[in-house]
C-alpha cells in the first residue's frame, strides 16, 4: 500500500478543495491510501508523515509566499529535518491565489526548496499547458497553480484547476509506487 500525506493550510476553504482533489487523484491509483493533514493539526500527525511514501504540500499564496500557518509548520519540521526522517520520500506541491499569477511561482519554489532541504525528491506536474483536458491552464510544471477570486470555495477554483489537482495526485501516487519498487 502506497501512503501519501497531504499537508495543507486553507484560510478560506479554497486550498482545502484543491487538497481534496489531490487526495481523490492519488486514491484513484490502485493500492494508494492518501490522507489530509491540516497544518493546524500536524502535532498529532508527525508519525504519519514519517510513515508516508510521499508528502504533498499545499498552501495558499499570501503576500507572494506561503501562508503564515504553513510557514509555522515548516519551521516546526526541524526535528524530522535534523533526523532526516523525510529523506528520499517523494514530494509535490500546490497553491492557490486570487489572480492568474498572484506570485504563485514563488510559493511553489518555497515548497520545493523546503522539500529539498529535507532531502526529498520533487515530483512536478507533467501536463502541457492548455491541454485538451484543460488542466495546467496557468502553465506551471513545478506543481499545481489554482485560482479563486472572492467567491465561495464551492464556486472556485474552477473545474480545470480541480482536475489539475487530481492529475498531480495521480502522478505522485504512480511515481511513489515506482519509487518503492527501486528503493
N, C-alpha and C positions, 0 to 999 in steps of 0.2 A: 504494500500500500504506500503510495507516494503521499507525503504530507506537506501541504502548503499553508503557511500562515500569512494572513493579510493584515498588516498593522496600519492603522489609518487614524487620521483626525478629521472630523467633519463638523465645522462650525454651524452650518445651517441645514445640513442634511444632504447636500448635493454630492459631497465626496463619498458619503455612505452609499448612495445609489451606485456610484462607479465601483466601489469596493464590492458590493453585492453582485454586480455583473462580472467582475474579475473572478469571484468565487464560483459563480454559475459556469463560466467558461472553463475553469480548472476542473470542476466536478463533472463536466461533460466528457472528460477523458477517462476511460475506464481505469479503475484502480487508483483513483485520486480522491483524497479527502482534503477539503480546504476549510479553514476557519477564519472568522473575522475577529480581530482584536482591536477595539478602540484604544487609543493611547492612554485614555483616562483609566483604563482597567489593566494596563500592562503589568503592574506589580504582581498580579495573580497568574501571569502567563509566561514568565521567563523560561520555565522548564519546557513549555510548549514550543517556544521559539527555538530553544536548543534542540529539540527533537525534530523540528521541521526539516524537510529536504530543501525547501526554498522559502524565502520570505519576500513578500511583495509589500513595498512601502507606498503609502498614499497620503498626500497632504493637499489641502487647498493652497493656492498661491496667494499669499497675503503680502502686500507691500514688496513684491518681487522675489519672495523666497518661501520656504516652508512656514507654516503657522507656528506661533509660539508654543502651543502644546506639543506639536510634533518635535520641535527643537528640544523641548524638555525631555521627551522620550529619547532622542538621540544622545543627549548628554547623560542620561541615566543608564545608557548601554555601555558605560565604561568598564564595568566588571566583565561582561561577556567579551568585550573587546580585548581587555588585558589577558583573559584566559583563552582567547582565540576560539571561543565556542561556536562562532558562526563561520569560521574559515572553511572555504571550499563549498559552502552552500550556494545555491543559485539565488539571485536577487533580481528584482524588477521594480518598476515604479510607475505611478500615475499621479496626475494633478489636474486641477480644475480651477478656472478663474472666470471672471465676468466678461472678458473680451477675448478676441481670437488669439492675441499674443499674451497680454497680461503678464509678460515676463515669465511664462511657464517654463521656458527652457532652463532658466536659472534654477528653478525648483527641481527639475529633473536632474540637473547636473549636481545639485546639492545632495539629492538622494543617492546618485551614482557614486559620488565621492565618499559618502558615508558608508555605503556598501563596500567599496574598495578598501577603506580603512579597516574594515572588519575582515578583509581577506576573502570577500565573496566574489562570485563570478556573475557579471551583469548580463541579463537577457533583455534585449530591446524588442521593439515592435517591428515585424518584418513586412507589414502590409505597405504596398506602394500608396502614396497619397492619391486621393480621388479615385480609388479603385471602384470596380463595379458594385461592390457591396456598400460603398460609402464610408468604410472605416478609414481611420487615419486622415480625416478630412483636413486637419490642421498641419499635417505633414511632419510629424515627429517620429524619428526612428529610435530615440532614446527611451521612450515609454509613451504611455497614453496621455494625450493632452485633450481635455474636455472643456466645454464652455457652458456656463449657466449665468444668465442675467439675474435681474432682481425679481425672479419668479419662484414659485414653489418647486421643490425637488421632483414632484410628480410631472412637471412640465419640462424642465431642463435639468440635466443635459438631454440633448435630443437622442433619438434612436440610433443614429450613426455613431455617436460617441459611446453610447452604451454597448453597441455591437463591437466597437473597437476594444472596449474593456474586456468583453468576453474573449475576443481573439488573443489579447495579452494573457489572460488566464489559461487558455488552451495551450499557448506557446510555452508558458512556464511549466505547465503540467507535463507536456510532451518532452521538453528539454530535461526536466527533473527525472523522468523515467529513463531517458537515455543516459544521463549523468550517473544515475545509480548503477547502471549496468557496467560502467567502466571504472568506477571508483572503488 
